[in-house]
Amino acid sequence: MTVALSTQSNFADPDAAYRLIVEAHRGLGDEQSAALDAALVLILANHIGNLDLLREAVTLAKRSVVDGG
């Protein structure tokens, strides 16, 4: 079964999702903030549980960082 990576917002309130992530970083230093991001990525990658989707997501994320969006 092939599953496509969803790149459209799946949140009823995407702004609330964004605020939740931003607020999670409040009060953290740079290293703690980076560790939080890494932990969140690993938790969500495990939840996805699909190596092909993860590979596609990593490619898209890396492209957005290298190409500047």
PQR file of N, CA, C, O and H, with PARSE charges and radii, in Angstrom:
ATOM      1  N   MET A   1       0.834  -1.182   0.000 -0.4000 1.5000
ATOM      2  CA  MET A   1       0.000   0.000   0.000 -0.0000 2.0000
ATOM      3  C   MET A   1       0.880   1.247   0.000  0.5500 1.7000
ATOM      4  O   MET A   1       1.703   1.424   0.898 -0.5500 1.4000
ATOM      5  N   THR A   2       0.714   2.096  -0.983 -0.4000 1.5000
ATOM      6  CA  THR A   2       1.475   3.329  -1.075 -0.0000 2.0000
ATOM      7  C   THR A   2       0.678   4.454  -0.438  0.5500 1.7000
ATOM      8  O   THR A   2      -0.508   4.629  -0.717 -0.5500 1.4000
ATOM      9  H   THR A   2       0.046   1.952  -1.713  0.4000 1.0000
ATOM     10  N   VAL A   3       1.338   5.205   0.412 -0.4000 1.5000
ATOM     11  CA  VAL A   3       0.719   6.350   1.067 -0.0000 2.0000
ATOM     12  C   VAL A   3       1.493   7.588   0.653  0.5500 1.7000
ATOM     13  O   VAL A   3       2.724   7.607   0.692 -0.5500 1.4000
ATOM     14  H   VAL A   3       2.302   5.063   0.638  0.4000 1.0000
ATOM     15  N   ALA A   4       0.764   8.615   0.260 -0.4000 1.5000
ATOM     16  CA  ALA A   4       1.412   9.851  -0.170 -0.0000 2.0000
ATOM     17  C   ALA A   4       1.653  10.758   1.031  0.5500 1.7000
ATOM     18  O   ALA A   4       0.860  10.795   1.971 -0.5500 1.4000
ATOM     19  H   ALA A   4      -0.235   8.599   0.229  0.4000 1.0000
ATOM     20  N   LEU A   5       2.744  11.473   0.979 -0.4000 1.5000
ATOM     21  CA  LEU A   5       3.064  12.442   2.019 -0.0000 2.0000
ATOM     22  C   LEU A   5       2.109  13.621   1.883  0.5500 1.7000
ATOM     23  O   LEU A   5       2.005  14.215   0.810 -0.5500 1.4000
ATOM     24  H   LEU A   5       3.388  11.442   0.216  0.4000 1.0000
ATOM     25  N   SER A   6       1.425  13.957   2.944 -0.4000 1.5000
ATOM     26  CA  SER A   6       0.516  15.098   2.944 -0.0000 2.0000
ATOM     27  C   SER A   6       1.311  16.362   3.233  0.5500 1.7000
ATOM     28  O   SER A   6       1.962  16.470   4.272 -0.5500 1.4000
ATOM     29  H   SER A   6       1.510  13.475   3.816  0.4000 1.0000
ATOM     30  N   THR A   7       1.255  17.322   2.307 -0.4000 1.5000
ATOM     31  CA  THR A   7       1.951  18.587   2.517 -0.0000 2.0000
ATOM     32  C   THR A   7       0.969  19.736   2.730  0.5500 1.7000
ATOM     33  O   THR A   7       1.381  20.882   2.907 -0.5500 1.4000
ATOM     34  H   THR A   7       0.726  17.234   1.463  0.4000 1.0000
ATOM     35  N   GLN A   8      -0.314  19.434   2.711 -0.4000 1.5000
ATOM     36  CA  GLN A   8      -1.345  20.415   3.021 -0.0000 2.0000
ATOM     37  C   GLN A   8      -1.643  20.352   4.515  0.5500 1.7000
ATOM     38  O   GLN A   8      -1.459  19.308   5.141 -0.5500 1.4000
ATOM     39  H   GLN A   8      -0.648  18.502   2.567  0.4000 1.0000
ATOM     40  N   SER A   9      -2.095  21.450   5.082 -0.4000 1.5000
ATOM     41  CA  SER A   9      -2.412  21.450   6.508 -0.0000 2.0000
ATOM     42  C   SER A   9      -3.539  20.475   6.807  0.5500 1.7000
ATOM     43  O   SER A   9      -4.563  20.465   6.125 -0.5500 1.4000
ATOM     44  H   SER A   9      -2.244  22.298   4.574  0.4000 1.0000
ATOM     45  N   ASN A  10      -3.341  19.661   7.825 -0.4000 1.5000
ATOM     46  CA  ASN A  10      -4.369  18.733   8.279 -0.0000 2.0000
ATOM     47  C   ASN A  10      -4.987  19.190   9.594  0.5500 1.7000
ATOM     48  O   ASN A  10      -5.761  18.455  10.208 -0.5500 1.4000
ATOM     49  H   ASN A  10      -2.509  19.669   8.379  0.4000 1.0000
ATOM     50  N   PHE A  11      -4.651  20.393  10.025 -0.4000 1.5000
ATOM     51  CA  PHE A  11      -5.142  20.929  11.287 -0.0000 2.0000
ATOM     52  C   PHE A  11      -6.379  21.777  11.057  0.5500 1.7000
ATOM     53  O   PHE A  11      -6.434  22.562  10.111 -0.5500 1.4000
ATOM     54  H   PHE A  11      -4.023  20.991   9.526  0.4000 1.0000
ATOM     55  N   ALA A  12      -7.375  21.619  11.928 -0.4000 1.5000
ATOM     56  CA  ALA A  12      -8.544  22.488  11.879 -0.0000 2.0000
ATOM     57  C   ALA A  12      -8.129  23.924  12.172  0.5500 1.7000
ATOM     58  O   ALA A  12      -8.711  24.869  11.640 -0.5500 1.4000
ATOM     59  H   ALA A  12      -7.330  20.981  12.697  0.4000 1.0000
ATOM     60  N   ASP A  13      -7.111  24.081  13.031 -0.4000 1.5000
ATOM     61  CA  ASP A  13      -6.603  25.404  13.397 -0.0000 2.0000
ATOM     62  C   ASP A  13      -5.080  25.384  13.295  0.5500 1.7000
ATOM     63  O   ASP A  13      -4.392  25.182  14.296 -0.5500 1.4000
ATOM     64  H   ASP A  13      -6.638  23.313  13.463  0.4000 1.0000
ATOM     65  N   PRO A  14      -4.548  25.593  12.082 -0.5600 1.5000
ATOM     66  CA  PRO A  14      -3.095  25.526  11.911  0.2800 2.0000
ATOM     67  C   PRO A  14      -2.346  26.552  12.746  0.5500 1.7000
ATOM     68  O   PRO A  14      -1.223  26.290  13.177 -0.5500 1.4000
ATOM     69  N   ASP A  15      -2.943  27.713  12.984 -0.4000 1.5000
ATOM     70  CA  ASP A  15      -2.283  28.726  13.811 -0.0000 2.0000
ATOM     71  C   ASP A  15      -2.093  28.225  15.238  0.5500 1.7000
ATOM     72  O   ASP A  15      -1.067  28.499  15.860 -0.5500 1.4000
ATOM     73  H   ASP A  15      -3.855  27.926  12.634  0.4000 1.0000
ATOM     74  N   ALA A  16      -3.071  27.495  15.758 -0.4000 1.5000
ATOM     75  CA  ALA A  16      -2.958  26.942  17.112 -0.0000 2.0000
ATOM     76  C   ALA A  16      -1.845  25.906  17.176  0.5500 1.7000
ATOM     77  O   ALA A  16      -1.122  25.831  18.170 -0.5500 1.4000
ATOM     78  H   ALA A  16      -3.905  27.272  15.253  0.4000 1.0000
ATOM     79  N   ALA A  17      -1.701  25.105  16.119 -0.4000 1.5000
ATOM     80  CA  ALA A  17      -0.626  24.111  16.069 -0.0000 2.0000
ATOM     81  C   ALA A  17       0.727  24.809  16.058  0.5500 1.7000
ATOM     82  O   ALA A  17       1.654  24.387  16.750 -0.5500 1.4000
ATOM     83  H   ALA A  17      -2.288  25.166  15.312  0.4000 1.0000
ATOM     84  N   TYR A  18       0.841  25.866  15.281 -0.4000 1.5000
ATOM     85  CA  TYR A  18       2.079  26.643  15.224 -0.0000 2.0000
ATOM     86  C   TYR A  18       2.397  27.247  16.593  0.5500 1.7000
ATOM     87  O   TYR A  18       3.531  27.165  17.065 -0.5500 1.4000
ATOM     88  H   TYR A  18       0.088  26.209  14.719  0.4000 1.0000
ATOM     89  N   ARG A  19       1.389  27.854  17.227 -0.4000 1.5000
ATOM     90  CA  ARG A  19       1.599  28.455  18.548 -0.0000 2.0000
ATOM     91  C   ARG A  19       2.029  27.417  19.575  0.5500 1.7000
ATOM     92  O   ARG A  19       2.881  27.698  20.418 -0.5500 1.4000
ATOM     93  H   ARG A  19       0.468  27.920  16.844  0.4000 1.0000
ATOM     94  N   LEU A  20       1.452  26.221  19.515 -0.4000 1.5000
ATOM     95  CA  LEU A  20       1.810  25.147  20.436 -0.0000 2.0000
ATOM     96  C   LEU A  20       3.295  24.824  20.343  0.5500 1.7000
ATOM     97  O   LEU A  20       3.971  24.664  21.359 -0.5500 1.4000
ATOM     98  H   LEU A  20       0.760  25.992  18.831  0.4000 1.0000
ATOM     99  N   ILE A  21       3.796  24.729  19.120 -0.4000 1.5000
ATOM    100  CA  ILE A  21       5.212  24.416  18.922 -0.0000 2.0000
ATOM    101  C   ILE A  21       6.091  25.574  19.375  0.5500 1.7000
ATOM    102  O   ILE A  21       7.107  25.361  20.036 -0.5500 1.4000
ATOM    103  H   ILE A  21       3.247  24.859  18.294  0.4000 1.0000
ATOM    104  N   VAL A  22       5.707  26.789  19.025 -0.4000 1.5000
ATOM    105  CA  VAL A  22       6.483  27.960  19.445 -0.0000 2.0000
ATOM    106  C   VAL A  22       6.511  28.064  20.964  0.5500 1.7000
ATOM    107  O   VAL A  22       7.566  28.308  21.551 -0.5500 1.4000
ATOM    108  H   VAL A  22       4.881  26.962  18.489  0.4000 1.0000
ATOM    109  N   GLU A  23       5.374  27.884  21.595 -0.4000 1.5000
ATOM    110  CA  GLU A  23       5.300  27.983  23.056 -0.0000 2.0000
ATOM    111  C   GLU A  23       6.115  26.896  23.746  0.5500 1.7000
ATOM    112  O   GLU A  23       6.632  27.116  24.840 -0.5500 1.4000
ATOM    113  H   GLU A  23       4.518  27.686  21.118  0.4000 1.0000
ATOM    114  N   ALA A  24       6.236  25.734  23.127 -0.4000 1.5000
ATOM    115  CA  ALA A  24       7.021  24.648  23.712 -0.0000 2.0000
ATOM    116  C   ALA A  24       8.485  25.045  23.844  0.5500 1.7000
ATOM    117  O   ALA A  24       9.204  24.507  24.686 -0.5500 1.4000
ATOM    118  H   ALA A  24       5.815  25.555  22.238  0.4000 1.0000
ATOM    119  N   HIS A  25       8.927  25.986  23.013 -0.4000 1.5000
ATOM    120  CA  HIS A  25      10.321  26.442  23.041 -0.0000 2.0000
ATOM    121  C   HIS A  25      10.555  27.598  24.018  0.5500 1.7000
ATOM    122  O   HIS A  25      11.697  27.942  24.320 -0.5500 1.4000
ATOM    123  H   HIS A  25       8.343  26.423  22.329  0.4000 1.0000
ATOM    124  N   ARG A  26       9.485  28.181  24.497 -0.4000 1.5000
ATOM    125  CA  ARG A  26       9.616  29.341  25.381 -0.0000 2.0000
ATOM    126  C   ARG A  26      10.408  28.967  26.634  0.5500 1.7000
ATOM    127  O   ARG A  26      10.109  27.975  27.298 -0.5500 1.4000
ATOM    128  H   ARG A  26       8.557  27.902  24.251  0.4000 1.0000
ATOM    129  N   GLY A  27      11.405  29.763  26.942 -0.4000 1.5000
ATOM    130  CA  GLY A  27      12.213  29.551  28.138 -0.0000 2.0000
ATOM    131  C   GLY A  27      13.360  28.574  27.968  0.5500 1.7000
ATOM    132  O   GLY A  27      14.125  28.344  28.905 -0.5500 1.4000
ATOM    133  H   GLY A  27      11.648  30.569  26.403  0.4000 1.0000
ATOM    134  N   LEU A  28      13.486  28.000  26.791 -0.4000 1.5000
ATOM    135  CA  LEU A  28      14.571  27.048  26.541 -0.0000 2.0000
ATOM    136  C   LEU A  28      15.760  27.767  25.918  0.5500 1.7000
ATOM    137  O   LEU A  28      15.595  28.727  25.165 -0.5500 1.4000
ATOM    138  H   LEU A  28      12.865  28.187  26.030  0.4000 1.0000
ATOM    139  N   GLY A  29      16.946  27.298  26.236 -0.4000 1.5000
ATOM    140  CA  GLY A  29      18.145  27.788  25.573 -0.0000 2.0000
ATOM    141  C   GLY A  29      18.242  27.178  24.187  0.5500 1.7000
ATOM    142  O   GLY A  29      17.436  26.326  23.815 -0.5500 1.4000
ATOM    143  H   GLY A  29      17.081  26.518  26.848  0.4000 1.0000
ATOM    144  N   ASP A  30      19.235  27.621  23.424 -0.4000 1.5000
ATOM    145  CA  ASP A  30      19.401  27.127  22.059 -0.0000 2.0000
ATOM    146  C   ASP A  30      19.598  25.610  22.004  0.5500 1.7000
ATOM    147  O   ASP A  30      19.000  24.933  21.168 -0.5500 1.4000
ATOM    148  H   ASP A  30      19.890  28.314  23.726  0.4000 1.0000
ATOM    149  N   GLU A  31      20.432  25.085  22.892 -0.4000 1.5000
ATOM    150  CA  GLU A  31      20.682  23.632  22.887 -0.0000 2.0000
ATOM    151  C   GLU A  31      19.434  22.862  23.298  0.5500 1.7000
ATOM    152  O   GLU A  31      19.125  21.822  22.715 -0.5500 1.4000
ATOM    153  H   GLU A  31      20.917  25.635  23.572  0.4000 1.0000
ATOM    154  N   GLN A  32      18.719  23.363  24.294 -0.4000 1.5000
ATOM    155  CA  GLN A  32      17.484  22.697  24.725 -0.0000 2.0000
ATOM    156  C   GLN A  32      16.434  22.751  23.618  0.5500 1.7000
ATOM    157  O   GLN A  32      15.716  21.779  23.385 -0.5500 1.4000
ATOM    158  H   GLN A  32      18.970  24.207  24.767  0.4000 1.0000
ATOM    159  N   SER A  33      16.353  23.889  22.941 -0.4000 1.5000
ATOM    160  CA  SER A  33      15.399  24.048  21.851 -0.0000 2.0000
ATOM    161  C   SER A  33      15.706  23.076  20.710  0.5500 1.7000
ATOM    162  O   SER A  33      14.797  22.465  20.148 -0.5500 1.4000
ATOM    163  H   SER A  33      16.936  24.678  23.130  0.4000 1.0000
ATOM    164  N   ALA A  34      16.980  22.938  20.373 -0.4000 1.5000
ATOM    165  CA  ALA A  34      17.382  21.992  19.332 -0.0000 2.0000
ATOM    166  C   ALA A  34      17.088  20.554  19.767  0.5500 1.7000
ATOM    167  O   ALA A  34      16.665  19.732  18.954 -0.5500 1.4000
ATOM    168  H   ALA A  34      17.719  23.435  20.829  0.4000 1.0000
ATOM    169  N   ALA A  35      17.310  20.257  21.038 -0.4000 1.5000
ATOM    170  CA  ALA A  35      17.023  18.909  21.558 -0.0000 2.0000
ATOM    171  C   ALA A  35      15.523  18.631  21.520  0.5500 1.7000
ATOM    172  O   ALA A  35      15.105  17.518  21.201 -0.5500 1.4000
ATOM    173  H   ALA A  35      17.653  20.925  21.698  0.4000 1.0000
ATOM    174  N   LEU A  36      14.707  19.647  21.847 -0.4000 1.5000
ATOM    175  CA  LEU A  36      13.251  19.490  21.770 -0.0000 2.0000
ATOM    176  C   LEU A  36      12.832  19.187  20.337  0.5500 1.7000
ATOM    177  O   LEU A  36      12.036  18.278  20.099 -0.5500 1.4000
ATOM    178  H   LEU A  36      15.047  20.551  22.106  0.4000 1.0000
ATOM    179  N   ASP A  37      13.369  19.951  19.376 -0.4000 1.5000
ATOM    180  CA  ASP A  37      13.044  19.710  17.968 -0.0000 2.0000
ATOM    181  C   ASP A  37      13.434  18.296  17.547  0.5500 1.7000
ATOM    182  O   ASP A  37      12.662  17.610  16.877 -0.5500 1.4000
ATOM    183  H   ASP A  37      14.015  20.689  19.570  0.4000 1.0000
ATOM    184  N   ALA A  38      14.625  17.862  17.937 -0.4000 1.5000
ATOM    185  CA  ALA A  38      15.082  16.523  17.570 -0.0000 2.0000
ATOM    186  C   ALA A  38      14.198  15.443  18.187  0.5500 1.7000
ATOM    187  O   ALA A  38      13.852  14.466  17.523 -0.5500 1.4000
ATOM    188  H   ALA A  38      15.252  18.419  18.481  0.4000 1.0000
ATOM    189  N   ALA A  39      13.836  15.617  19.450 -0.4000 1.5000
ATOM    190  CA  ALA A  39      12.973  14.639  20.113 -0.0000 2.0000
ATOM    191  C   ALA A  39      11.598  14.596  19.447  0.5500 1.7000
ATOM    192  O   ALA A  39      11.037  13.521  19.237 -0.5500 1.4000
ATOM    193  H   ALA A  39      14.117  16.411  19.990  0.4000 1.0000
ATOM    194  N   LEU A  40      11.064  15.762  19.120 -0.4000 1.5000
ATOM    195  CA  LEU A  40       9.759  15.826  18.468 -0.0000 2.0000
ATOM    196  C   LEU A  40       9.796  15.151  17.099  0.5500 1.7000
ATOM    197  O   LEU A  40       8.873  14.420  16.740 -0.5500 1.4000
ATOM    198  H   LEU A  40      11.520  16.635  19.291  0.4000 1.0000
ATOM    199  N   VAL A  41      10.856  15.394  16.340 -0.4000 1.5000
ATOM    200  CA  VAL A  41      11.002  14.757  15.025 -0.0000 2.0000
ATOM    201  C   VAL A  41      11.041  13.237  15.168  0.5500 1.7000
ATOM    202  O   VAL A  41      10.369  12.526  14.421 -0.5500 1.4000
ATOM    203  H   VAL A  41      11.606  15.988  16.632  0.4000 1.0000
ATOM    204  N   LEU A  42      11.817  12.741  16.115 -0.4000 1.5000
ATOM    205  CA  LEU A  42      11.920  11.285  16.290 -0.0000 2.0000
ATOM    206  C   LEU A  42      10.599  10.675  16.742  0.5500 1.7000
ATOM    207  O   LEU A  42      10.225   9.598  16.278 -0.5500 1.4000
ATOM    208  H   LEU A  42      12.363  13.318  16.722  0.4000 1.0000
ATOM    209  N   ILE A  43       9.894  11.349  17.639 -0.4000 1.5000
ATOM    210  CA  ILE A  43       8.595  10.845  18.104 -0.0000 2.0000
ATOM    211  C   ILE A  43       7.594  10.790  16.947  0.5500 1.7000
ATOM    212  O   ILE A  43       6.888   9.797  16.770 -0.5500 1.4000
ATOM    213  H   ILE A  43      10.198  12.224  18.015  0.4000 1.0000
ATOM    214  N   LEU A  44       7.544  11.877  16.160 -0.4000 1.5000
ATOM    215  CA  LEU A  44       6.601  11.913  15.042 -0.0000 2.0000
ATOM    216  C   LEU A  44       7.013  10.961  13.918  0.5500 1.7000
ATOM    217  O   LEU A  44       6.152  10.367  13.270 -0.5500 1.4000
ATOM    218  H   LEU A  44       8.118  12.684  16.305  0.4000 1.0000
ATOM    219  N   ALA A  45       8.316  10.809  13.680 -0.4000 1.5000
ATOM    220  CA  ALA A  45       8.787   9.847  12.677 -0.0000 2.0000
ATOM    221  C   ALA A  45       8.367   8.436  13.069  0.5500 1.7000
ATOM    222  O   ALA A  45       7.931   7.651  12.226 -0.5500 1.4000
ATOM    223  H   ALA A  45       9.016  11.291  14.206  0.4000 1.0000
ATOM    224  N   ASN A  46       8.501   8.122  14.346 -0.4000 1.5000
ATOM    225  CA  ASN A  46       8.075   6.813  14.828 -0.0000 2.0000
ATOM    226  C   ASN A  46       6.567   6.644  14.646  0.5500 1.7000
ATOM    227  O   ASN A  46       6.103   5.565  14.275 -0.5500 1.4000
ATOM    228  H   ASN A  46       8.855   8.759  15.030  0.4000 1.0000
ATOM    229  N   HIS A  47       5.812   7.690  14.903 -0.4000 1.5000
ATOM    230  CA  HIS A  47       4.356   7.634  14.740 -0.0000 2.0000
ATOM    231  C   HIS A  47       3.991   7.362  13.280  0.5500 1.7000
ATOM    232  O   HIS A  47       3.077   6.586  12.999 -0.5500 1.4000
ATOM    233  H   HIS A  47       6.189   8.566  15.205  0.4000 1.0000
ATOM    234  N   ILE A  48       4.709   8.004  12.351 -0.4000 1.5000
ATOM    235  CA  ILE A  48       4.460   7.771  10.930 -0.0000 2.0000
ATOM    236  C   ILE A  48       4.768   6.315  10.588  0.5500 1.7000
ATOM    237  O   ILE A  48       3.969   5.631   9.949 -0.5500 1.4000
ATOM    238  H   ILE A  48       5.451   8.634  12.579  0.4000 1.0000
ATOM    239  N   GLY A  49       5.938   5.855  11.023 -0.4000 1.5000
ATOM    240  CA  GLY A  49       6.283   4.451  10.863 -0.0000 2.0000
ATOM    241  C   GLY A  49       6.439   3.974   9.425  0.5500 1.7000
ATOM    242  O   GLY A  49       6.333   2.778   9.156 -0.5500 1.4000
ATOM    243  H   GLY A  49       6.588   6.410  11.542  0.4000 1.0000
ATOM    244  N   ASN A  50       6.689   4.886   8.507 -0.4000 1.5000
ATOM    245  CA  ASN A  50       6.815   4.523   7.107 -0.0000 2.0000
ATOM    246  C   ASN A  50       8.096   5.157   6.578  0.5500 1.7000
ATOM    247  O   ASN A  50       8.189   6.378   6.460 -0.5500 1.4000
ATOM    248  H   ASN A  50       6.775   5.858   8.726  0.4000 1.0000
ATOM    249  N   LEU A  51       9.069   4.330   6.265 -0.4000 1.5000
ATOM    250  CA  LEU A  51      10.380   4.818   5.849 -0.0000 2.0000
ATOM    251  C   LEU A  51      10.319   5.626   4.557  0.5500 1.7000
ATOM    252  O   LEU A  51      11.045   6.610   4.416 -0.5500 1.4000
ATOM    253  H   LEU A  51       8.993   3.337   6.361  0.4000 1.0000
ATOM    254  N   ASP A  52       9.468   5.231   3.615 -0.4000 1.5000
ATOM    255  CA  ASP A  52       9.348   5.983   2.366 -0.0000 2.0000
ATOM    256  C   ASP A  52       8.802   7.386   2.614  0.5500 1.7000
ATOM    257  O   ASP A  52       9.304   8.352   2.040 -0.5500 1.4000
ATOM    258  H   ASP A  52       8.879   4.431   3.730  0.4000 1.0000
ATOM    259  N   LEU A  53       7.777   7.512   3.463 -0.4000 1.5000
ATOM    260  CA  LEU A  53       7.232   8.826   3.795 -0.0000 2.0000
ATOM    261  C   LEU A  53       8.255   9.661   4.551  0.5500 1.7000
ATOM    262  O   LEU A  53       8.397  10.858   4.304 -0.5500 1.4000
ATOM    263  H   LEU A  53       7.369   6.727   3.929  0.4000 1.0000
ATOM    264  N   LEU A  54       8.958   9.027   5.465 -0.4000 1.5000
ATOM    265  CA  LEU A  54       9.984   9.738   6.220 -0.0000 2.0000
ATOM    266  C   LEU A  54      11.077  10.245   5.285  0.5500 1.7000
ATOM    267  O   LEU A  54      11.530  11.382   5.415 -0.5500 1.4000
ATOM    268  H   LEU A  54       8.843   8.054   5.666  0.4000 1.0000
ATOM    269  N   ARG A  55      11.496   9.411   4.352 -0.4000 1.5000
ATOM    270  CA  ARG A  55      12.529   9.806   3.387 -0.0000 2.0000
ATOM    271  C   ARG A  55      12.058  11.012   2.568  0.5500 1.7000
ATOM    272  O   ARG A  55      12.822  11.952   2.348 -0.5500 1.4000
ATOM    273  H   ARG A  55      11.127   8.487   4.246  0.4000 1.0000
ATOM    274  N   GLU A  56      10.812  10.983   2.122 -0.4000 1.5000
ATOM    275  CA  GLU A  56      10.262  12.094   1.348 -0.0000 2.0000
ATOM    276  C   GLU A  56      10.194  13.364   2.195  0.5500 1.7000
ATOM    277  O   GLU A  56      10.523  14.449   1.716 -0.5500 1.4000
ATOM    278  H   GLU A  56      10.191  10.220   2.300  0.4000 1.0000
ATOM    279  N   ALA A  57       9.768  13.230   3.447 -0.4000 1.5000
ATOM    280  CA  ALA A  57       9.674  14.378   4.345 -0.0000 2.0000
ATOM    281  C   ALA A  57      11.057  14.973   4.612  0.5500 1.7000
ATOM    282  O   ALA A  57      11.212  16.195   4.627 -0.5500 1.4000
ATOM    283  H   ALA A  57       9.501  12.348   3.836  0.4000 1.0000
ATOM    284  N   VAL A  58      12.053  14.127   4.820 -0.4000 1.5000
ATOM    285  CA  VAL A  58      13.419  14.599   5.055 -0.0000 2.0000
ATOM    286  C   VAL A  58      13.919  15.360   3.819  0.5500 1.7000
ATOM    287  O   VAL A  58      14.535  16.419   3.942 -0.5500 1.4000
ATOM    288  H   VAL A  58      11.927  13.135   4.808  0.4000 1.0000
ATOM    289  N   THR A  59      13.654  14.820   2.652 -0.4000 1.5000
ATOM    290  CA  THR A  59      14.071  15.479   1.418 -0.0000 2.0000
ATOM    291  C   THR A  59      13.427  16.856   1.286  0.5500 1.7000
ATOM    292  O   THR A  59      14.109  17.827   0.958 -0.5500 1.4000
ATOM    293  H   THR A  59      13.154  13.960   2.553  0.4000 1.0000
ATOM    294  N   LEU A  60      12.129  16.950   1.537 -0.4000 1.5000
ATOM    295  CA  LEU A  60      11.438  18.230   1.446 -0.0000 2.0000
ATOM    296  C   LEU A  60      11.948  19.220   2.483  0.5500 1.7000
ATOM    297  O   LEU A  60      12.157  20.394   2.177 -0.5500 1.4000
ATOM    298  H   LEU A  60      11.575  16.161   1.804  0.4000 1.0000
ATOM    299  N   ALA A  61      12.146  18.752   3.699 -0.4000 1.5000
ATOM    300  CA  ALA A  61      12.636  19.630   4.766 -0.0000 2.0000
ATOM    301  C   ALA A  61      14.037  20.125   4.454  0.5500 1.7000
ATOM    302  O   ALA A  61      14.334  21.308   4.619 -0.5500 1.4000
ATOM    303  H   ALA A  61      11.975  17.798   3.947  0.4000 1.0000
ATOM    304  N   LYS A  62      14.889  19.231   4.008 -0.4000 1.5000
ATOM    305  CA  LYS A  62      16.264  19.627   3.690 -0.0000 2.0000
ATOM    306  C   LYS A  62      16.289  20.615   2.536  0.5500 1.7000
ATOM    307  O   LYS A  62      17.047  21.585   2.552 -0.5500 1.4000
ATOM    308  H   LYS A  62      14.647  18.270   3.874  0.4000 1.0000
ATOM    309  N   ARG A  63      15.462  20.364   1.541 -0.4000 1.5000
ATOM    310  CA  ARG A  63      15.388  21.284   0.405 -0.0000 2.0000
ATOM    311  C   ARG A  63      14.957  22.676   0.867  0.5500 1.7000
ATOM    312  O   ARG A  63      15.487  23.677   0.386 -0.5500 1.4000
ATOM    313  H   ARG A  63      14.847  19.575   1.528  0.4000 1.0000
ATOM    314  N   SER A  64      14.001  22.747   1.794 -0.4000 1.5000
ATOM    315  CA  SER A  64      13.520  24.056   2.264 -0.0000 2.0000
ATOM    316  C   SER A  64      14.605  24.792   3.036  0.5500 1.7000
ATOM    317  O   SER A  64      14.651  26.022   3.017 -0.5500 1.4000
ATOM    318  H   SER A  64      13.570  21.934   2.185  0.4000 1.0000
ATOM    319  N   VAL A  65      15.481  24.054   3.715 -0.4000 1.5000
ATOM    320  CA  VAL A  65      16.577  24.678   4.459 -0.0000 2.0000
ATOM    321  C   VAL A  65      17.697  25.106   3.513  0.5500 1.7000
ATOM    322  O   VAL A  65      18.214  26.217   3.625 -0.5500 1.4000
ATOM    323  H   VAL A  65      15.444  23.055   3.731  0.4000 1.0000
ATOM    324  N   VAL A  66      18.070  24.238   2.595 -0.4000 1.5000
ATOM    325  CA  VAL A  66      19.186  24.518   1.684 -0.0000 2.0000
ATOM    326  C   VAL A  66      18.799  25.590   0.665  0.5500 1.7000
ATOM    327  O   VAL A  66      19.594  26.477   0.354 -0.5500 1.4000
ATOM    328  H   VAL A  66      17.650  23.335   2.504  0.4000 1.0000
ATOM    329  N   ASP A  67      17.578  25.503   0.151 -0.4000 1.5000
ATOM    330  CA  ASP A  67      17.126  26.451  -0.876 -0.0000 2.0000
ATOM    331  C   ASP A  67      16.499  27.710  -0.282  0.5500 1.7000
ATOM    332  O   ASP A  67      16.142  28.634  -1.012 -0.5500 1.4000
ATOM    333  H   ASP A  67      16.931  24.782   0.404  0.4000 1.0000
ATOM    334  N   GLY A  68      16.368  27.743   1.042 -0.4000 1.5000
ATOM    335  CA  GLY A  68      15.785  28.909   1.683 -0.0000 2.0000
ATOM    336  C   GLY A  68      14.279  28.985   1.582  0.5500 1.7000
ATOM    337  O   GLY A  68      13.706  30.075   1.593 -0.5500 1.4000
ATOM    338  H   GLY A  68      16.658  26.993   1.635  0.4000 1.0000
ATOM    339  N   GLY A  69      13.632  27.831   1.482 -0.4000 1.5000
ATOM    340  CA  GLY A  69      12.173  27.831   1.466 -0.0000 2.0000
ATOM    341  C   GLY A  69      11.648  27.460   0.136  0.5500 1.7000
ATOM    342  O   GLY A  69      10.433  27.411  -0.057 -0.5500 1.4000
ATOM    343  H   GLY A  69      14.097  26.946   1.473  0.4000 1.0000
TER
END
